Amino acid sequence: MPTLTAINHNPHMRMVYDRLKENGKHSSVAQIAVMRKMVVIAFSLFKTKESYDIERFVKTGAEEKAA
């Protein structure tokens, strides 16, 4: 399952998964949220014909609170 691989090997996806688990979400719900995030990023990259840059898609805690 690509989602589990992303959670184990991509620090950004791991951060998203851990944040959701800390907020009390069930494992399957957190995995589906990571899966959706991966699909949204993939579609965005496809539309703009860009390659994946982790710095573009990672939000820091300060940015999340400001938004």
OpenMM code with the backbone's topology and positions (N, CA, C; nanometers):
from openmm import Vec3, app, unit

residues = "MET PRO THR LEU THR ALA ILE ASN HIS ASN PRO HIS MET ARG MET VAL TYR ASP ARG LEU LYS GLU ASN GLY LYS HIS SER SER VAL ALA GLN ILE ALA VAL MET ARG LYS MET VAL VAL ILE ALA PHE SER LEU PHE LYS THR LYS GLU SER TYR ASP ILE GLU ARG PHE VAL LYS THR GLY ALA GLU GLU LYS ALA ALA".split()
positions = [
    Vec3(0.0854, -0.1175, 0.0000),
    Vec3(0.0000, 0.0000, 0.0000),
    Vec3(0.0899, 0.1237, 0.0000),
    Vec3(0.0778, 0.2091, -0.1009),
    Vec3(0.1641, 0.3269, -0.1115),
    Vec3(0.1527, 0.4220, 0.0080),
    Vec3(0.0379, 0.4281, 0.0681),
    Vec3(0.0201, 0.5179, 0.1821),
    Vec3(0.1092, 0.4771, 0.2988),
    Vec3(0.1143, 0.3488, 0.3279),
    Vec3(0.1988, 0.3023, 0.4385),
    Vec3(0.3468, 0.3260, 0.4085),
    Vec3(0.3865, 0.3075, 0.2836),
    Vec3(0.5246, 0.3340, 0.2450),
    Vec3(0.5573, 0.4815, 0.2618),
    Vec3(0.4657, 0.5682, 0.2211),
    Vec3(0.4870, 0.7124, 0.2359),
    Vec3(0.4959, 0.7512, 0.3831),
    Vec3(0.4121, 0.6925, 0.4666),
    Vec3(0.4152, 0.7239, 0.6096),
    Vec3(0.5479, 0.6801, 0.6705),
    Vec3(0.6006, 0.5664, 0.6267),
    Vec3(0.7255, 0.5149, 0.6825),
    Vec3(0.8501, 0.5835, 0.6282),
    Vec3(0.8465, 0.6351, 0.5050),
    Vec3(0.9692, 0.6836, 0.4419),
    Vec3(0.9693, 0.8312, 0.4058),
    Vec3(0.8559, 0.8986, 0.4095),
    Vec3(0.8491, 1.0405, 0.3776),
    Vec3(0.8235, 1.1175, 0.5075),
    Vec3(0.9198, 1.1994, 0.5508),
    Vec3(0.9019, 1.2693, 0.6795),
    Vec3(0.7802, 1.3610, 0.6828),
    Vec3(0.7455, 1.4217, 0.5699),
    Vec3(0.6286, 1.5094, 0.5659),
    Vec3(0.4998, 1.4313, 0.5887),
    Vec3(0.4861, 1.3183, 0.5210),
    Vec3(0.3662, 1.2364, 0.5380),
    Vec3(0.3616, 1.1767, 0.6786),
    Vec3(0.4765, 1.1434, 0.7334),
    Vec3(0.4825, 1.0917, 0.8710),
    Vec3(0.4354, 1.1982, 0.9692),
    Vec3(0.4750, 1.3243, 0.9435),
    Vec3(0.4353, 1.4349, 1.0302),
    Vec3(0.2830, 1.4529, 1.0269),
    Vec3(0.2243, 1.4443, 0.9083),
    Vec3(0.0786, 1.4569, 0.8949),
    Vec3(0.0091, 1.3434, 0.9695),
    Vec3(0.0571, 1.2205, 0.9477),
    Vec3(-0.0012, 1.1030, 1.0129),
    Vec3(0.0086, 1.1141, 1.1657),
    Vec3(0.1260, 1.1497, 1.2158),
    Vec3(0.1452, 1.1613, 1.3611),
    Vec3(0.0572, 1.2698, 1.4212),
    Vec3(0.0424, 1.3816, 1.3503),
    Vec3(-0.0423, 1.4907, 1.4008),
    Vec3(-0.1871, 1.4451, 1.4142),
    Vec3(-0.2348, 1.3722, 1.3150),
    Vec3(-0.3728, 1.3233, 1.3205),
    Vec3(-0.3912, 1.2206, 1.4316),
    Vec3(-0.2929, 1.1322, 1.4489),
    Vec3(-0.3013, 1.0328, 1.5565),
    Vec3(-0.2998, 1.1000, 1.6931),
    Vec3(-0.2186, 1.2049, 1.7086),
    Vec3(-0.2149, 1.2776, 1.8357),
    Vec3(-0.3472, 1.3469, 1.8652),
    Vec3(-0.4193, 1.3828, 1.7603),
    Vec3(-0.5502, 1.4463, 1.7769),
    Vec3(-0.6616, 1.3450, 1.7999),
    Vec3(-0.6256, 1.2170, 1.8133),
    Vec3(-0.7233, 1.1157, 1.8478),
    Vec3(-0.7899, 1.0455, 1.7305),
    Vec3(-0.7386, 1.0648, 1.6099),
    Vec3(-0.7975, 0.9978, 1.4942),
    Vec3(-0.7568, 0.8509, 1.4910),
    Vec3(-0.8449, 0.7677, 1.4401),
    Vec3(-0.8172, 0.6259, 1.4245),
    Vec3(-0.7125, 0.6074, 1.3157),
    Vec3(-0.6375, 0.4986, 1.3208),
    Vec3(-0.5296, 0.4741, 1.2244),
    Vec3(-0.5781, 0.4767, 1.0803),
    Vec3(-0.6907, 0.4135, 1.0541),
    Vec3(-0.7399, 0.4090, 0.9160),
    Vec3(-0.7823, 0.5472, 0.8679),
    Vec3(-0.8373, 0.6295, 0.9547),
    Vec3(-0.8769, 0.7657, 0.9177),
    Vec3(-0.7528, 0.8487, 0.8847),
    Vec3(-0.6488, 0.8349, 0.9666),
    Vec3(-0.5239, 0.9076, 0.9423),
    Vec3(-0.4588, 0.8610, 0.8124),
    Vec3(-0.4643, 0.7316, 0.7838),
    Vec3(-0.4066, 0.6799, 0.6596),
    Vec3(-0.4828, 0.7324, 0.5381),
    Vec3(-0.6138, 0.7399, 0.5468),
    Vec3(-0.6939, 0.7907, 0.4355),
    Vec3(-0.6660, 0.9395, 0.4139),
    Vec3(-0.6441, 1.0139, 0.5209),
    Vec3(-0.6102, 1.1558, 0.5075),
    Vec3(-0.4752, 1.1728, 0.4373),
    Vec3(-0.3786, 1.0884, 0.4720),
    Vec3(-0.2483, 1.0925, 0.4056),
    Vec3(-0.2639, 1.0543, 0.2588),
    Vec3(-0.3472, 0.9537, 0.2315),
    Vec3(-0.3719, 0.9112, 0.0941),
    Vec3(-0.4310, 1.0262, 0.0123),
    Vec3(-0.5269, 1.0953, 0.0690),
    Vec3(-0.5886, 1.2068, -0.0021),
    Vec3(-0.4863, 1.3175, -0.0268),
    Vec3(-0.4028, 1.3460, 0.0708),
    Vec3(-0.2993, 1.4471, 0.0554),
    Vec3(-0.2053, 1.4093, -0.0585),
    Vec3(-0.1698, 1.2814, -0.0687),
    Vec3(-0.0826, 1.2355, -0.1763),
    Vec3(-0.1494, 1.2535, -0.3128),
    Vec3(-0.2783, 1.2247, -0.3219),
    Vec3(-0.3506, 1.2395, -0.4482),
    Vec3(-0.3579, 1.3870, -0.4884),
    Vec3(-0.3850, 1.4743, -0.3934),
    Vec3(-0.3930, 1.6176, -0.4224),
    Vec3(-0.2579, 1.6701, -0.4708),
    Vec3(-0.1506, 1.6293, -0.4040),
    Vec3(-0.0166, 1.6714, -0.4453),
    Vec3(0.0154, 1.6169, -0.5841),
    Vec3(-0.0148, 1.4900, -0.6081),
    Vec3(0.0133, 1.4292, -0.7385),
    Vec3(-0.0631, 1.5009, -0.8501),
    Vec3(-0.1889, 1.5336, -0.8268),
    Vec3(-0.2672, 1.6032, -0.9285),
    Vec3(-0.2118, 1.7428, -0.9539),
    Vec3(-0.1723, 1.8107, -0.8470),
    Vec3(-0.1129, 1.9439, -0.8610),
    Vec3(0.0160, 1.9379, -0.9431),
    Vec3(0.0986, 1.8390, -0.9160),
    Vec3(0.2234, 1.8236, -0.9908),
    Vec3(0.1947, 1.7899, -1.1369),
    Vec3(0.0950, 1.7094, -1.1616),
    Vec3(0.0573, 1.6725, -1.2976),
    Vec3(0.0089, 1.7956, -1.3759),
    Vec3(-0.0757, 1.8753, -1.3119),
    Vec3(-0.1296, 1.9929, -1.3785),
    Vec3(-0.0221, 2.0945, -1.4132),
    Vec3(0.0724, 2.1149, -1.3228),
    Vec3(0.1749, 2.2181, -1.3431),
    Vec3(0.3011, 2.1633, -1.4093),
    Vec3(0.3052, 2.0311, -1.4324),
    Vec3(0.4212, 1.9656, -1.4947),
    Vec3(0.5499, 1.9933, -1.4171),
    Vec3(0.5408, 1.9882, -1.2851),
    Vec3(0.6564, 2.0083, -1.1981),
    Vec3(0.6946, 1.8766, -1.1335),
    Vec3(0.8110, 1.8745, -1.0721),
    Vec3(0.8516, 1.7576, -0.9948),
    Vec3(0.8316, 1.7879, -0.8462),
    Vec3(0.8296, 1.6834, -0.7665),
    Vec3(0.8000, 1.6949, -0.6235),
    Vec3(0.9120, 1.7675, -0.5508),
    Vec3(0.8778, 1.8713, -0.4776),
    Vec3(0.9712, 1.9451, -0.3930),
    Vec3(0.9092, 1.9499, -0.2539),
    Vec3(0.9716, 1.8802, -0.1598),
    Vec3(0.9129, 1.8680, -0.0259),
    Vec3(0.8967, 2.0038, 0.0417),
    Vec3(0.9855, 2.0984, 0.0142),
    Vec3(0.9774, 2.2301, 0.0780),
    Vec3(0.8513, 2.3062, 0.0359),
    Vec3(0.8004, 2.2761, -0.0813),
    Vec3(0.6814, 2.3454, -0.1294),
    Vec3(0.5556, 2.2999, -0.0563),
    Vec3(0.5523, 2.1748, -0.0163),
    Vec3(0.4291, 2.1190, 0.0395),
    Vec3(0.4298, 2.1053, 0.1915),
    Vec3(0.5412, 2.1371, 0.2558),
    Vec3(0.5494, 2.1243, 0.4017),
    Vec3(0.5128, 2.2570, 0.4656),
    Vec3(0.4198, 2.2512, 0.5593),
    Vec3(0.3834, 2.3692, 0.6371),
    Vec3(0.4473, 2.3559, 0.7750),
    Vec3(0.4975, 2.4663, 0.8255),
    Vec3(0.5495, 2.4656, 0.9619),
    Vec3(0.4351, 2.4969, 1.0562),
    Vec3(0.4564, 2.4784, 1.1839),
    Vec3(0.3520, 2.5052, 1.2825),
    Vec3(0.3067, 2.6495, 1.2807),
    Vec3(0.3997, 2.7444, 1.2590),
    Vec3(0.3648, 2.8855, 1.2572),
    Vec3(0.2745, 2.9180, 1.1392),
    Vec3(0.3009, 2.8568, 1.0234),
    Vec3(0.2186, 2.8823, 0.9054),
    Vec3(0.0789, 2.8273, 0.9235),
    Vec3(0.0664, 2.7113, 0.9879),
    Vec3(-0.0652, 2.6501, 1.0085),
    Vec3(-0.1492, 2.7342, 1.1025),
    Vec3(-0.0868, 2.7931, 1.2067),
    Vec3(-0.1615, 2.8734, 1.3028),
    Vec3(-0.2063, 3.0049, 1.2407),
    Vec3(-0.1256, 3.0592, 1.1491),
    Vec3(-0.1592, 3.1866, 1.0844),
    Vec3(-0.2731, 3.1686, 0.9841),
    Vec3(-0.2844, 3.0507, 0.9261),
    Vec3(-0.3861, 3.0283, 0.8227),
    Vec3(-0.5242, 3.0092, 0.8792),
] * unit.nanometer
topology = app.Topology()
chain = topology.addChain("A")
for resn in residues:
    res = topology.addResidue(resn, chain)
    for name in ("N", "CA", "C"):
        topology.addAtom(name, app.Element.getBySymbol(name[0]), res)
